[in-house]
Amino acid sequence: MTRSPHSLDKEFVVVSPEKHATIERFDSTLYERLDRDYNGFKGHDLISCHEFDQDWSAWEIHPNGDETVILLSGKVTFVLQLQEGNESVELDAPGTYLIVPRNVWHTAKTSEKSRILFITPGEDTRNREL
């Protein structure tokens, strides 16, 4: 069977608790659909790719699992808000990665165009202003 290639620039992959992968188009209604069509995203993971050329404007947290963050290009510093204080982790070469622990607020800073692959446990993800 021949399969067509896909692009994480236009589509994300939703991985169910049973490890079934579903392709979802990336548009303004994506997050509403994820919540509606995937039981509040309970037990699901989201594989996505984002490009940034400036610092994030918010913190985020994932209470239902660790998030894997893989640098594809550029240079990004992740700031993790830990009980003992903030910790900065620099990703500065393609293929470097970080595992953001469950329940850790985090944000990212970059001064250059950077591309990152995320594997995110999406259920109950929250954001707050910096």
Number of C-alpha atoms within 10 A of each C-alpha: 2 4 5 4 5 11 11 16 12 12 18 21 21 24 20 16 12 8 11 10 16 12 14 16 14 15 10 8 9 14 13 10 14 19 15 11 10 14 12 15 23 16 17 22 23 23 19 20 21 12 14 18 15 14 15 16 12 13 18 19 25 22 18 19 19 19 23 16 21 20 22 20 19 19 22 25 17 21 19 21 17 13 8 6 7 13 13 14 14 17 21 16 14 15 14 14 19 17 12 20 18 14 17 20 21 23 20 20 18 17 13 14 13 19 19 21 19 20 19 22 25 26 21 14 15 12 15 10 8 10
